[in-house]
């Protein structure tokens, strides 16, 4: 079974699993700076399909890359598969609404175009890999694909990051998130009373919130309103951090509240750095965390229970270590490049049989 892949973001997450299946598989990848890059993707894909005659075309993106993959599949009568990492329908609708209310004309037309392209793409695609059961349900709800045409293939993770773990002197809580998504920021804001209470009880701890995006100012305003001056001094909203691995490696507990996630890669990254995870039992996190094995679930609206669970874990370094090692073991096995490559091959065969 041979593949040609198409990707315009997070290229290694498609290329490396395909290479693990066979080094003859090719990935057409771009770092898009303008529309001409997509013309190059189309032409490169056209030539490669004619030359190599692959069995399957696959992409890990919706939008223009997904459209090109599926269009070429129709031209050459090849089956096509999209590996979908999130609810793209909800994401584009929210961004469309946000750009309309803020009079961002170019963004409004961009997301309108993406919605139209996705309508075509998911009408003609042969099948879909969803990163979680949550996303599988979204695909079935928003497309005409049947359940047998949608399989589960998780997100890969690179194992080489875990070599620089150094927690000897740290007392740090960490959240890494994408602040372009309202549902992620809303969940952090809902969590602030519980986290603030816990930080008051542990004044020697600090809480880093890493990430950037259009809703960052809303988060900072909420921190200002919800937290005392002393607690605000313990919270660091860093914005985008280039060397985020250093923060993973020197933190103790990963907190990930979110109302909007398919199967968050940051939770995998945290586990690779042996961080126990505290999150709400929602979305794809339900499939990443096993209660008491690699982390804990909390109700982020139950502030007292959330604070107690977090405080108990902060007070038990040995439990942090055990949960962290369990998490690293799990993602090293279930999310390795080779495992995801095997899953792509087997799930493709199942979908297209």
N, C-alpha and C positions, 0 to 999 in steps of 0.2 A: 504494500500500500504506500503510494507516494503522494506528497503534498507540495503545493506552493502556497506560501503564506503572504498576506498583505497586512502591513501595520504602519500606523503613523504616530503611535505613542506607546511607551513602555515596550519597546521593540524586543528586548531580550525575553520577555515573558511569553512570546510566541516563538521566536527564533530558536532559543536554546532547547525547549522541549521538542521541537521538530527535528533539530539536529541530533537529539538523543535517540530518535526513532531511526534515522538514517542520515548520514552525512551528505547524501545526494539530494535531500530535500532543500528547497530554496525558499528564502524569505525576501520578498520585495519590501524594503523598508525606507521610509523617508522621515526627515525632521522638517515638517512643513513650515515654510516661511511665507509662501505665496501659493496661489492657485496653480502656478506652473509646476510646482512639485508634484501635484496630483496628476497632471498630464504625463509627467515622467514615470510615475507609478503605473499608470494605465499602459503606456507604451512598453515599459519593461515587463509587465505582467503578460501583455499580449505576445511579445517575442518569446518569453520563457515557456508559456503554455504551448506554443507552436513547436518549440524545440524539444521540450522534455515530456510532453503529453502526460501530465500528472493524473493521478486518480481522483484527487479531491483538491478544491481550493478552499482555503480557510483564512479567516481574519479575526483579530481580537478587538476590533473597533467597529462601532456603528458609524454614522456620518459618511463622509466621502470615501474613506477606505473600504467600508462595508459595501457601499454602493458599487465601487469599482470591482470588488471581488465578485459580487453577485452578477453584475452585468456581464463580466467576462465569462462567468459560468454559463450564462444563457447563450452567449455567442459561441462558445466551444462545446456546449452541451456537457458540462462537467457539474457534478454535485458540489454544492457550496455549504459551508458551515460557518456560523458566527459564534465566537466564544465571548459571551456577554458577561461583563463584570458588575453591572448595576442596572437599575431601572431607568433606562435611557428615555423612556416616554415621559415619566414623571420629571426627570431632570431637565429635559428640554422645555417642558411646559412651564416649570417654575422659572427657568432662566428667561423664557419668553415674557412671562408676566413681569418679572423684575425689570427687564430692559424696557418694557412698555411704560411702566410706572415712573421710571427714572429717565425716560426720553433718550435712551441709548439706541439711536436709529440703526446703526450698523449691527449691533448685537441682536436687535429685534429681527432684522432680516436674516442674519446668520442662523438663528435658532428656528425661524420659520422654514428656512431651506432644509435644515437638518430633519425637521419633522416630516417634510415632504419626501426627502430621500429615504428616510426610514420606512415610510409607508410602502415605497417600492421595494426596498431591500427585504423586508420581512414578508412581503407578499410572495416573493420568488425564491427566497433562500430554501435550501433543501432541509436544513436542520439547524439546531442550536445547541451549544454547550452553555449551561448556566453555571455560575460559580457556586451557587447554593440553591437549596430548595425554595427559598424566598424568591430568588430571581427566576427560577423555573416557573413558579406560579405566575409571576408578572408576564413572562413570555407567552404562556398559554392564554392568559387573560387578554393580552393586547394584540395577538396575532391569530392567524388561522392554523398555526402549527399544532399538531396533535401531541399528546403526552409522549407517545412513542418516538416522536421526532425531536424531543428535547431531553438531553442527558445532563448529568452533573460531572463537570470537570473543574476541580478547584484551581486556585491561583498558585503558581510556583513561587518558591523562595530560594534565594542564593544562600548557601551555607557558610560562605567564607567570612561573613560579617562577625560571627560569634567569637572570633579569636581575640578580641580586645576588651573582654569584660573586666571591669575594675570597680567594684562596689565597696571597697574596704572602708572608706570614710564617709560615704554619702548617706544622706537621709533625704531622699528626693522622690516625690510623686511626679509622674510624667503623663501628659496627654499630647499626642501628635494628631493633628486633624487638618482637613481641608476646609477653610473658612469661606469657600465659595458656595457651600451647601447650608441652607437655612436649617435643615433638620439636625445637622450636627451641632451647630452653634446653639440652637434652642435646647438641646439635651444637656449641653454643658451648663447653660444658664440655669436650667432646672436643678442641676446637681450642686450649684454653688452653696446653698444653705448647708447641706450636709458636709461638703468639703471644708467650708469655712469653719464650721463647728469643730471639725476634727483638727484643723490647723491651730485653732485657738488652744486646744488641749495638748498640742505638740509644737510648741513655739520654735523648736530646733529643727523642724522639717521645713522644706520648701516645695512649692508646686510649680512646675514649668508647663506652660501651654504653648506648644510649638505649631506654627502654621500661619498662613496668610490667606487673604481673600476678601471679598466685598463685605462680609459680615463681621470683620474683625473689630470695627469700631463699636458695633452693637454689643459684642462680648465685653469689651473694655468698659463700656458704660455700665453694664450689668454688674461687673466686679466692683466698680466704684460705688454703686448703690447698695449692693448686698453685703459687702465685707467691711469690717472695721479697718481702721488705719493700720493696725498692727498686722492683721491678716493680709492686707493689700501688699505690705512689705514682703510677705512670704511668697506671694504669687508673682511669677515672672511670665508675662506674655511676650514672647521673643520675636514674633513674626517668623518669616522663613529663615531656616537655618541650613546652611550648606552641609555642614558636618553633623547631621543629626545622629549618626551612629555613635558619636562620642557621648551624647546625652542618653541614648539607650544604654550604653555600656556602663554609665556611672549612676543610673537611677535604680530605684528599689522596687517600685510598684507602678504598673501602667493602669491608668484610669481611662476608660473609653466609653463615655455616654454618647449615644447617637440614636436618632430616630430615622436615619436615612442612610442605610448601608446594605450592600449586597453581600459582601464577604471581605471585610476591610483588611487590606494588606498590612496596615500598621499594627494590627493585632498579631499577625504572623511575625512581623519584624520584632515586636516586643518579646514574643515567646522565644525567638531565636537568640535574643540577648538575655534569656533566662529571667524575664520579668513575669511575675504573677499578674494576672489581668483581672480587674474589677470592671464589670460592664453591666448594662441592662440586658435582660433576656429578650432580645428583639432582633429582627432581621437576620443577617448571616452570622452574627455573633453566637447565636444558639448552636451553630454547628462547629464553632471554633473552641468553645469553652465547655469543659465538663466540670460541674460543681464539685469543688473540693479536690480536684485533680491538678488542674493548671490555672485555676482562678475561681472567682465567685461571681454570682449574679446578684444584683441589687435592684430594688425598686427605687428609681431616682426621685420619685415623688414622696417616698417614705423617708424623710430626712433623718430621723432618729435611728432607724434600723441601718440605713446606709452608713451613717457616721460611725455607728458601733462596729459594723463589719470592717470598715476601713481602718478604724483605730485598732481593732484586735489584730489585724494583719500587720500594721505598722509596728506593733509591740512584739512581734514574733519573727525575728530574723531567720530562725531555722525553718519556719513554715514558708517564708518568702523563698528561701533557697530550694526547698523541696518542690513547691509548685512551679518555680522557674525551671528547674531541671526537667520536670515532667513535660512542661510546655515545649521546651527545646527538643526533647526526644520525639514528641508527637509531630511537630512541623518538619523535623528533619526526615521523618519517615513518610508522612502523608503528603507533604508539599515539595518534595525534592524534584529537581529537574527531570530525573529519569522516571519517577513515579507519574508525574504529569504527562510526560511523553507517552508512557504506556497507557494511561487513561485516555489520551486523545486517540490513540490507535484503536483501542478496544471500543470506546464509545462511538467512534465514527462507524466502525463495522456494525455495531448494534443499530444505530440510527438508519443506516443506508441499506440494511439487509431486507 
